[in-house]
Each structure stands twice: as structure tokens, then as C-alpha cells.
Amino acid sequence: MSEKTNYFAHHTAIIDENVRIGKGCKIWHFSHILSGSEIGENCSFGQNCVVGPKVRIGKGVKVQNNVSIYEGVECEDNVFLGPSMVFTNVLNPRSFINRREEFKKTLLKEGCSIGANVTIVCGVTIGEYALIGAGAVIVRDVPPYALMVGNPARQIGFVDKAGMRLEFDEYGIARDSFDGSCYKLRDSVLEVLDKETK
């Protein structure tokens, strides 16, 4: 079990045995970290969150209130999970059938953001820096930097690392407001170019 001196856990939080929690993490009221889970440095978990069992979470992940991250979910670094968003881990659940061996992997890649009340149906990958609008329902893989809305979610554009919508010039080039990276749109696929490209 992690040394609690390296992270903060509210006195109402429950931290199971056999977990790894990185330094600088904050775990707030009524949250529960289940056995076998690994959490990187500088993560935060709001009120009433559940993690695990056996969940992998990278560094700098922010989890808002009322989020349960079930077995089968993996979050890379700097992922944002909005309040009351929902993961699933079985496609066809029945209360009277144990399907623990059928859990589907769900992967959230670096820097992506999931809005409030989003539902992510298990077995998908959310690409790096994608932005999922509030209330969307994700039923298939999401490309990197994609802006997704609706039920079922559809792509309506691309965003940069800061989450701002990319605007492309007449050459199909857009610049990132966060770090100046350049992007080119080719046949609806976003390519990351060198920062010096114009």
C-alpha cells in the first residue's frame, strides 16, 4: 500500500490494500480505490469516485465528482473525466450471468477530455487530445483531436491541445493555440506537422 504521506486522502475515502498511488494525488470525500489499481502522480479524484479493481491511471489525470472507473478501463496521462460521466465494461450485462471474463478494454489516450454525463460504451479507444462534448454517447473509436457530440456521438470537427476548435486555412493548415504545432487535414485525417510549417 502507498505511503499516505505522499498523497492526500480525505478521512471518508477508502483506500484498499495492494494499491499504488503516486505522490501529489488528492482523493476527496467518499471515494474508494480498490485493490490492484495503479494511479500515477498528481491525479485528483472528486467526491464519490470509485477506481478499480485493477485499473491503470497515468499522471495528471483529473476525475470529477461521481465517476466510477471500472476494471478494463485504462487512462493515459493528463486525461480529464467530467462529472458523472459513465464507463461500462460489458456489452450485454445480465444480473444473473457472471461475465467478468468478458470485460472489454477501454483506452483513453493522453490529453483527451470527457465532458459531463458522457457515456462510453466499453471496447473503444479515445484518441489523444480528443474532446467529447457533454452528454455524448461513445459507441466506437474516436480519432485523435476529434470533437465529438451527440447520441450516438458524431464528429463535428477537430480541437487543439488546449481544447480549442481548429480552424484550417485555404491550404488545410491549422495552428495549435497551446504550443504552436501545425496540423494538416488530408482526406478527413488530421496530421501533426512540424511547428515551423506554414
N, C-alpha and C positions, 0 to 999 in steps of 0.2 A: 504494500500500500504506500502511496505517496506520502512524503512528509508534509503535514499541513502547514508548516512554517513557510513553504514555498508558494502557497496559493491561499486564497480566501474562500471559505465556505460558511454561509450563514448557519446559525446553530440549528435551524429547522431542516437543513439539507441532509440527505442520507448518502454517504459515500461507502459503497460496499468494499469488501476485501478484494485484493487482486485487481486493482485498477492502477493506471499510470496517468497522473495529472501533471502537466508542465507548470513551471514556475510562472507566476503572474496571473494565473487564472482566477476568475471570480465566479462563484456558484451561489445563486441567490435563493430566496425563500422557497421551501417545499420542493426543491429539485432533488432528483435521485440519479446517481451514477452507478450503474450496475456492473457486476463483476466481469472482468475480461476486457473492459473498454480502455482505449488509449486516447488521451487528449493532449494536444501539443501546447506550447507556451502561449500565454497571453490571450486565452479564449475567455469569453463571458457567456454565462447562461442565466437568463432572466428567471422570473418566478415560475414555479410549476413546470419545469422541464424534466424530461426523462431521457437518459442516454444509455443505450445498450439493451442487453448484454453484447459484448464482443464488437462494439462499434469503434471505428477508427476516425479520429478527427484531427486535422492538421493544426497549424499555428494560426493565431489571429482570427479564429472563427467567432462570429457573434451570433448567438442564438437568443431570440427574443422570447417573451413570455409564452407559456402554454404550447411548447413544441416537444414532441416525442420523436427521438431518433432511434429507430428500431434496428435490430440485428439485420445485417445485409446492406446497410447504408454506410457509405464512406464519403467524408468531406475532406477535400484537399485544403491547402492554406487559404486564409482570407475569404472564406465563404460567409455570406450573410443569410440568415434564416429569419424571415419576418414573423411577427406574432401570429400564433395559432395556425401556421402552415402545417400541412399533414403529409407524412410519408405512409406508404403501405409496403408490405413485404411479401404478400401472397396475392396472386391474381384471382383466385376463386375460393375465398375463405368460407369455411363451414364451422360452426361451433362444435359440431360432433365429429369432425375429422381433423386429426393432427397432421398438419402439413409443414412442420418445422424443417423437414428435409427438402422442401420445395421453395424456400426463401429465395427471392430474386435479388441480385446485386443492383444497387442504385448508386451511381457515382456522380458526385458534384465536383467539378473541376475548379481549379484555382480561380479565385476572384469573382465567382458567379454570385448573384443576388436573387433571392427568392422572396417575393412580396407577401404581404399579409394574406392569410386564408387561402393560399395556393395549395392544391392537392397534387402530389407527384405519385403517379401510379408506378409501382416497382418495376425494375428491369431496365430503366433508362439511364442515359448519361447526359448530364447538363454540361455543355461546353464551357471552357474558360471565359470568364467575364460576361457571360450571358446574363440578361436581366429578365426575370419573369414577373409580369405585372400582377397586381393584387387580384386574388380570386380566380386566377387561371387554373386550368386542369391540364397537367402534362401527361400525355399518354405515349409519347415517342421521344426519341433522342432529340436534343436541342443543339444546334451548331454553336461554335464559339462566337461570342459577341452578339448573339441574336437577341432581339427584343420580341418577347412573346406575350400575347394577351388572349383572353377568351376561353371558352369551354366548348369543344376541346381547343387547346391553345393553338394559335396560328402565329406565324412570324410576320411582323409588320415593319421590320427594319433591323438596323444594327446599332449598337452602342459602343462607346469607347470605354477605356478602363475606369473613367470617372462615372460611368453610367449615363453619359450624355449622348443623345442621338447623333449618329454620324451623318454628316451632310456631304455628299460627293459632288465634286466639280465636273466640268464637261469632259474631263479625262478619266472620270471614275475614281478620282483620288480623294481621300478624306484624311484629316489630321486629328490625332488624339489630343483632346484638351488637357489631359493629365500629364503626359510625358513627351508629347510631340511626335510620337510614332506616326507613320503614314500607313494607310490601308488602300488597297485597290480592290474594286469589285469586278470579278471576272465570272460571267455566266452564273450570277447569283451566289458565288462563293467568295468570301472575304479573305484576301491575302494580306499578311502583315509584311510591310516593306521596310527598308532601312529608313532611319529617322531623317536622313539627308535627302531622301527622294522628294522630288517636286513634280 
